[in-house]
């Protein structure tokens, strides 16, 4: 059975922030490679489990950010991912 993938849109700045984070890239590198790029947007093609995993790592890194800018950026990405996950789980 093929797992259903969902399209999660990020702007290129947010995607770059994820790709430049060592822990997120180390733990979720394969997830971050499942993309479609168009203009200034990046669409991640993820299963619900992959989205949950990425959301958790983004939350952890936001909580341990070394600068206010990094913390705010990761918090914003986390909120977007969490809202998307919530929407998918509600059906």
N, C-alpha and C positions, 0 to 999 in steps of 0.2 A: 504494500500500500504506500503510495506516494504521499508525503506530508504536504499539507497546504502551506504555501508561503504567502506572506502579506507584504505589501509595499509600504515602507516607512520612509517618509520624505524628510530630509534634513537639508539645510542650506550648506554650501561648500565650506563655510567657516566652521560650522558645528562639526561636520564630518572631519575636517582637518584637526579640530581639537581632539576628537576621539583617536584619530590615527597618530597624533603626536604624543599621546599619553602612553607611557611605557607599560603600565599594568594592564590597561584596557587592550592595547595591541597584543600584548603577550597572551592574555587569557581569551581574547575574543577576536584574534587576528583573522581566523577563517570566516567568522561572521561578517567582519568588515569588508571582506573581499567580494561578497555577494551583492554587487551593486549595479545600478544603471545610472550613468551620469548624463545630465542634460542641462545645458546652460549653467546656471548657478545652483542647481539642485542635484542632490544625490539621493537615489532611492535605494534603500536597503531592502533586500528580499529575504525575509526571515520567517521561520516558523514561530509559533507562540513560545515554545521553549527557548529558542534562541533569543527572542525579544526579552523574555524574563531574565535570562542570563546576562545579556547586555545591560539591561536596566539596573540589575543588582550591582554590577561592576561600576557603572557610572555613578550610582548613589554612593558607593564606598569611596570612590576617588573624589567626589565632591566634598565628602566629609573630611578628607585628608589632604585637601588642596593646599598648596604652598603659597598661593597668592589669592587675594580677593577677586581678581579678574578671572582666574581659573575656577575658583569656587562658584562664582556667579554663572559662568558659561556652562559648567557641568551641571549645575542646578537647573538651568533652563532646559538643557538637553534631557535631563532626568524627568522633569515635569512633562515634557512632550512625549517621551517614551512611555511613562507611566499612564498618561491619559489615553494613549493609543492602546496600550495593553488592556486597560480597564474597559475601553469601548469594545475591543474584540472579545473579551471574556463575558460581557453582558449579552453579546450576540446580536 
